[in-house]
């Protein structure tokens, strides 16, 4: 028998387990999927926006893998931290360990004022409205949503997600699993202006067209785009591609078409008066009930967060322009945007796991086709998959091929790995070490508790947002 531990129960971890189950080279495989949290699914549970029900339904396919009789979910077991298991000790229990721990940190702006109250990572904001137990009540529920104007720095899907949640009516979120505290805070939010700002042009934005169009479909919100800013992008004026250059990717062409439709209704542009909203592709958008506006801004690079009364009061941007090589240059002009809430969404970064080698430049674990490298040499029985392997790139589905490559390396090593001694009952050893694993029955108990909580509030299932509540629910398996 080949005994494998997969550390991380998000898509990369579950796809790794699935690849191990589907292979035929080693007929008898047992997989333990470990997670620091008592809940499975990783970023699908704690990173996908609550109003993206189709993407969240991916939990169903992940669930099918975790319910396979050859797989055991082992929640509430940290690896590499002060209260968890070291990689060296974990290696004593299994023939192989695959680390699928993602990229949990956000990239910093590295500008003055970034740490002012009212300035946060978008990752933290997403974790708050997704009920991640590490966040709890957090300042968002107390004062950040008292802001009138918010700036979201970044032009990827995460930036669009957080802007949409800020601009969406809280009544629409009642049918989702948003925790009660976050829902109340969003109901009381004073935010009426949301700026999504990128340092480069629209053709280099990283959002998908579906995400972009959703902004134009929000009831009670207007999308405003400055046609002058769009015109600075050479690709905007030549949607079929620049002379002598490759054609624009289809997603870029679609994005530009959506932005072109919005800009046609934006009149004086982002700096001027705001006209009636327009929807995707130039269609008339829904009427704005409370004047919520989403302003898409381009060619602005943040250089400083401004302060007033000990809190963030705005962002100073340097105006940029295309440099002719695909990058941008500063023009020497500046613009200040008022904001009492600033969310940076400029990318994720892997975090070092104590006991594993780490490349601080790329934020990844050094590897060769998924085999962990120590001193440039493959470390027997240690593997990586997902973002900690390749960096925060691709979409959820990209983790399938990544996991398959790693599993192929593991299986090629299987004959050597199975000569090593593995624990007959790793969970019993973990308990001897003082850990209290939450198994699948505990997770099912959490699910039932969240369904009961939702029923008591007249809603569907509502997430439990704190460690104490989750662990209490997990232990109450008679629920």
C-alpha positions in Angstrom: 0.0 0.0 0.0 1.1 3.6 -0.8 0.2 6.0 2.0 0.1 9.7 1.0 -0.6 12.8 2.9 -1.9 15.8 0.9 -1.5 19.1 2.9 -4.3 21.4 1.8 -7.9 20.6 0.9 -8.4 23.3 -1.7 -8.7 22.5 -5.4 -5.0 21.7 -5.9 -5.0 19.3 -2.9 -8.2 17.6 -3.9 -7.1 17.3 -7.5 -3.9 15.7 -6.3 -5.9 13.2 -4.3 -8.1 12.6 -7.3 -5.1 12.0 -9.6 -3.8 9.4 -7.1 -7.2 7.6 -7.1 -7.5 7.6 -10.9 -4.1 6.2 -11.6 -3.5 2.4 -12.2 0.2 2.0 -11.6 -0.1 1.5 -7.9 -3.4 -0.4 -7.2 -3.6 0.2 -3.4 -3.4 3.9 -2.4 -4.6 5.6 0.8 -4.7 9.4 0.9 -5.1 11.6 4.0 -6.1 15.2 3.0 -4.9 17.4 5.8 -6.0 21.0 6.5 -5.2 23.6 9.2 -8.9 24.5 9.2 -11.7 22.2 10.4 -13.4 22.8 7.0 -12.5 21.6 3.5 -12.4 23.2 0.1 -9.8 26.0 0.7 -10.4 29.1 -1.5 -13.6 27.7 -3.0 -15.1 28.1 0.5 -13.1 31.1 1.7 -12.1 32.9 -1.5 -14.9 32.7 -4.1 -17.4 35.5 -3.8 -20.7 34.5 -2.2 -22.7 35.7 -5.1 -20.8 33.4 -7.5 -22.9 30.4 -6.9 -21.9 28.5 -10.0 -18.2 28.6 -9.1 -19.0 27.8 -5.5 -20.8 24.7 -6.7 -17.4 23.3 -7.5 -17.5 22.1 -3.9 -19.8 19.3 -5.1 -17.1 17.8 -7.3 -14.4 18.3 -4.6 -16.8 16.6 -2.1 -17.1 13.5 -4.3 -13.3 13.0 -4.0 -13.2 13.6 -0.3 -16.0 11.1 0.3 -14.2 8.3 -1.6 -13.5 5.4 0.8 -9.7 5.6 0.0 -9.6 9.2 1.2 -9.7 10.6 4.7 -10.2 14.2 5.5 -8.1 15.4 8.4 -9.0 18.9 9.4 -7.8 21.0 12.3 -4.2 19.8 11.8 -1.7 22.5 11.0 1.7 21.7 9.4 4.8 23.7 9.8 3.4 26.2 12.4 4.2 26.5 16.1 1.1 24.5 17.0 1.2 22.0 14.2 3.3 19.2 12.9 6.7 19.8 11.3 7.3 18.4 7.8 10.0 16.2 9.3 7.6 14.6 11.7 4.9 14.3 9.1 7.3 12.5 6.8 7.5 9.8 9.5 3.9 8.9 9.1 3.5 8.6 5.3 5.4 7.3 2.3 5.0 10.6 0.6 3.7 14.1 1.5 2.4 16.5 -1.2 2.2 20.2 -0.1 -0.7 22.1 -1.7 -0.7 25.1 0.7 -1.4 27.8 -1.9 -0.3 31.4 -1.7 -1.9 33.0 1.3 -0.2 36.3 1.5 -1.0 39.4 -0.5 1.5 41.6 -2.3 2.2 44.9 -0.8 2.2 48.3 -2.6 5.4 49.4 -0.8 4.2 53.0 -0.7 4.1 55.5 2.2 0.9 55.3 4.3 0.1 51.7 3.2 -0.4 50.7 6.9 -2.7 53.5 7.9 -6.1 52.5 9.5 -8.6 52.1 6.6 -6.0 50.5 4.3 -6.3 46.7 3.9 -5.5 43.9 1.6 -8.3 42.7 -0.6 -7.4 39.2 0.7 -8.4 40.3 4.2 -11.7 41.8 3.0 -12.6 38.6 1.0 -11.8 36.5 4.1 -14.1 38.7 6.2 -17.1 38.4 4.0 -16.3 34.7 3.4 -16.3 34.0 7.2 -12.7 32.8 7.4 -12.2 32.0 11.1 -8.8 33.7 11.3 -10.5 37.1 10.6 -13.5 37.1 13.0 -15.3 40.5 13.5 -12.4 42.6 12.2 -12.5 46.4 11.7 -14.6 46.1 8.5 -17.6 45.5 10.7 -16.8 48.4 13.0 -15.6 51.4 11.0 -14.2 50.8 7.5 -17.6 50.5 5.9 -18.4 53.9 7.3 -16.3 55.2 4.4 -18.1 57.2 1.6 -15.5 56.4 -1.1 -13.4 53.3 -1.6 -10.4 52.7 -3.8 -9.6 49.2 -5.0 -6.1 49.1 -6.4 -5.7 46.4 -9.0 -7.6 45.3 -12.2 -7.9 41.5 -11.8 -10.9 39.4 -10.8 -10.3 39.8 -7.1 -10.5 43.6 -7.5 -13.7 43.3 -9.4 -15.1 40.9 -6.8 -14.5 43.2 -3.8 -15.8 46.2 -5.8 -18.9 44.3 -6.7 -19.6 43.3 -3.0 -19.1 46.9 -1.9 -21.5 48.2 -4.6 -24.1 45.4 -4.3 -27.2 45.8 -2.2 -26.9 43.8 1.0 -30.5 42.6 0.4 -29.2 40.6 -2.5 -26.6 38.9 -0.3 -29.2 37.6 2.2 -29.7 34.6 0.0 -26.0 33.7 0.1 -23.9 32.2 3.0 -22.4 35.5 4.0 -22.0 35.5 7.8 -24.5 37.6 9.8 -21.9 40.1 11.1 -20.7 40.9 7.6 -24.2 41.1 6.2 -25.2 43.6 8.9 -22.1 45.7 8.2 -22.8 45.7 4.5 -26.4 46.7 5.1 -25.2 49.7 7.1 -22.3 50.6 4.7 -22.1 54.2 3.6 -19.9 53.5 0.6 -21.3 55.1 -2.5 -18.2 55.5 -4.7 -15.9 52.7 -5.6 -12.8 53.3 -7.8 -11.1 50.3 -9.5 -7.7 51.6 -10.4 -4.9 50.1 -12.6 -1.4 51.4 -13.4 -1.6 50.2 -17.0 -4.2 50.3 -19.7 -7.4 48.4 -20.2 -5.9 46.0 -22.7 -3.5 44.8 -19.9 -6.2 44.4 -17.2 -6.5 40.8 -15.9 -10.2 40.5 -15.2 -12.3 38.2 -17.3 -15.2 39.5 -19.4 -17.8 37.7 -17.3 -16.6 39.4 -14.1 -16.4 42.7 -15.9 -20.0 42.5 -17.2 -21.3 41.7 -13.8 -20.5 45.2 -12.7 -22.9 46.6 -15.3 -25.7 44.3 -14.1 -25.7 45.5 -10.5 -29.0 47.0 -9.5 -28.6 50.5 -8.0 -25.1 51.0 -9.4 -23.6 53.0 -12.3 -20.4 52.1 -14.1 -18.4 55.1 -15.2 -15.4 54.9 -17.6 -13.3 57.8 -18.8 -13.1 57.6 -22.7 -10.0 59.8 -22.6 -8.2 57.3 -20.4 -9.2 54.4 -22.7 -7.9 56.3 -25.7 -4.4 56.3 -24.2 -4.2 52.6 -24.8 -3.0 51.9 -28.3 -4.8 48.6 -28.4 -8.1 50.3 -27.6 -7.9 52.2 -30.8 -7.0 49.1 -32.8 -9.1 46.2 -31.4 -8.1 44.0 -34.3 -4.5 44.3 -33.3 -1.7 46.8 -33.9 0.1 46.7 -37.3 2.9 44.2 -37.3 1.7 42.8 -33.9 -0.1 39.6 -33.0 -3.9 39.8 -32.8 -5.3 40.7 -29.4 -6.5 37.7 -27.3 -10.2 37.2 -27.5 -10.7 38.0 -23.8 -9.0 41.4 -24.3 -11.1 42.2 -27.4 -14.3 41.4 -25.4 -13.2 43.5 -22.4 -12.4 46.4 -24.6 -15.8 46.1 -26.3 -17.6 46.2 -22.9 -15.5 49.2 -21.8 -16.2 50.9 -25.1 -19.9 50.5 -24.6 -19.7 52.0 -21.1 -17.5 54.9 -22.1 -20.1 55.9 -24.7 -22.4 56.8 -21.9 -19.8 58.3 -19.6 -20.0 61.8 -20.9 -17.5 64.0 -19.1 -15.6 60.9 -18.0 -14.5 59.7 -14.6 -13.4 63.1 -13.4 -16.6 64.9 -14.3 -20.3 64.6 -13.7 -21.7 61.1 -13.6 -24.4 60.4 -16.2 -27.0 57.6 -16.1 -25.5 54.1 -15.9 -25.0 51.9 -18.9 -24.8 48.1 -18.9 -22.4 45.7 -20.6 -22.0 46.3 -24.3 -23.6 49.7 -24.2 -27.0 48.5 -23.1 -28.9 50.8 -20.7 -28.0 49.8 -17.2 -30.3 49.6 -14.1 -31.3 52.8 -12.5 -29.1 53.9 -9.5 -31.2 54.1 -6.4 -28.7 55.7 -4.0 -26.1 57.0 -6.5 -23.6 54.1 -6.1 -20.9 54.5 -8.7 -18.2 52.2 -9.8 -15.4 54.1 -11.6 -12.9 52.1 -13.7 -9.7 54.1 -13.9 -6.5 53.3 -15.9 -2.9 54.6 -16.2 -2.7 55.6 -12.5 0.2 54.2 -10.3 -0.2 54.6 -6.5 2.6 56.5 -4.9 1.2 57.4 -1.5 -1.8 56.9 0.8 -2.9 60.2 2.2 -3.7 60.7 5.9 -6.2 62.8 7.8 -7.0 62.4 11.4 -4.8 59.3 11.8 -6.7 57.4 9.0 -6.4 57.0 5.3 -8.1 59.9 3.5 -7.1 59.2 -0.1 -4.6 57.9 -2.6 -2.1 59.9 -4.6 -1.5 58.5 -8.0 1.1 59.2 -10.6 -0.3 59.5 -14.1 1.3 56.9 -16.4 1.4 56.5 -20.2 2.4 53.6 -22.5 6.1 53.4 -23.0 5.9 51.6 -26.4 7.3 48.3 -25.1 4.3 47.0 -23.2 5.0 48.8 -20.0 4.2 52.3 -18.7 6.2 55.4 -17.8 5.4 58.2 -15.4 4.3 61.4 -17.0 5.2 63.7 -14.1 1.5 64.5 -13.4 -0.4 63.4 -10.3 -3.9 62.9 -9.2 -5.4 62.5 -5.7 -8.6 60.3 -5.2 -10.5 60.7 -2.0 -11.0 57.5 -0.1 -11.7 56.4 3.5 -11.2 52.8 2.5 -8.4 51.4 0.4 -8.1 47.8 -0.7 -5.1 46.5 -2.5 -5.7 43.6 -4.9 -2.3 43.4 -6.7 -1.7 39.7 -6.4 -1.0 36.9 -4.0 2.3 35.5 -2.7 3.4 32.2 -1.3 4.4 32.0 2.4 7.3 30.1 3.7 6.3 26.9 5.5 8.8 26.2 8.3 10.7 23.1 7.6 10.4 23.3 3.8 12.9 25.0 1.4 11.5 28.3 0.1 12.4 30.7 -2.8 11.7 34.2 -1.4 12.0 35.8 -4.8 9.2 33.8 -6.4 7.3 32.9 -3.3 7.4 29.2 -4.1 9.0 25.9 -3.0 11.9 24.9 -5.3 11.0 21.8 -7.2 11.6 19.7 -10.3 8.3 18.5 -11.8 6.7 18.7 -8.4 9.6 17.0 -6.5 10.8 19.3 -3.6 14.4 20.2 -4.0 16.7 20.6 -1.0 20.1 22.0 -2.0 19.1 21.4 -5.6 18.5 17.7 -5.1 15.1 16.0 -5.0 14.0 15.3 -1.4 12.6 11.7 -1.2 8.9 11.6 -0.4 8.3 15.4 -0.5 6.3 17.0 -3.3 4.4 20.2 -4.1 1.4 21.2 -6.3 -0.7 24.3 -6.9 0.3 27.9 -6.2 3.1 27.0 -3.8 4.6 25.1 -6.7 4.1 27.4 -9.7 3.1 30.7 -8.2 -0.4 32.4 -8.1 -1.2 31.9 -11.8 -4.0 30.4 -13.8 -7.6 29.6 -12.8 -9.0 26.9 -10.6 -8.9 24.4 -13.4 -5.2 25.0 -13.9 -4.6 23.0 -10.8 -5.7 19.8 -12.5 -2.7 19.5 -14.9 -0.4 20.8 -12.2 -1.5 18.1 -9.8 -1.2 15.4 -12.5 2.4 16.4 -13.2 3.3 16.1 -9.5 1.4 12.8 -9.1 3.3 11.4 -12.1 6.6 12.2 -10.4 5.3 10.6 -7.1 4.2 7.4 -8.9 7.6 7.2 -10.7 9.2 7.2 -7.2 6.6 4.8 -5.7 8.8 1.7 -5.7 11.4 3.4 -3.6 8.9 5.2 -1.4 7.0 2.1 -0.3 10.2 0.6 1.1 10.1 3.3 3.8 8.2 2.7 7.0 4.8 4.4 7.3 2.5 4.6 10.3 -0.3 2.1 10.3 -2.7 4.6 11.8 -1.4 8.2 11.3 -4.5 9.7 13.0 -3.8 7.8 16.2 -0.2 9.1 16.2 -1.5 12.7 15.6 -3.7 12.4 18.6 -0.8 11.0 20.7 1.1 14.2 19.6 -1.7 16.3 21.2 -3.6 17.2 18.0 -7.4 16.9 17.7 -8.2 16.1 14.1 -11.7 16.9 12.7 -12.7 14.1 10.4 -15.4 14.1 7.7 -18.1 13.4 10.2 -17.1 16.5 12.1 -17.3 18.5 8.9 -20.8 17.1 8.2 -21.7 18.3 11.7 -20.5 21.8 10.8 -22.6 21.7 7.7 -25.7 20.9 9.7 -24.9 23.6 12.2 -24.7 26.2 9.5 -27.9 25.0 8.0 -29.6 25.3 11.4 -28.1 28.8 11.9 -29.5 29.9 8.5 -33.0 28.5 9.3 -33.0 30.5 12.6 -32.3 33.6 10.6 -34.8 32.9 7.8 -32.0 32.3 5.3 -30.2 29.4 3.6 -27.1 28.0 5.3 -25.0 30.7 6.9 -21.3 30.3 7.6 -20.0 30.1 11.2 -17.2 32.7 11.2 -15.1 31.8 14.3 -12.9 29.0 15.4 -14.8 28.3 18.7 -18.1 28.0 16.8 -16.7 25.7 14.1 -14.9 23.4 16.6 -17.9 23.2 18.9 -20.1 22.2 15.9 -17.6 19.7 14.7 -17.5 18.0 18.1 -21.3 17.8 18.2 -21.6 14.9 15.9 -25.1 14.0 17.3 -26.5 17.2 15.8 
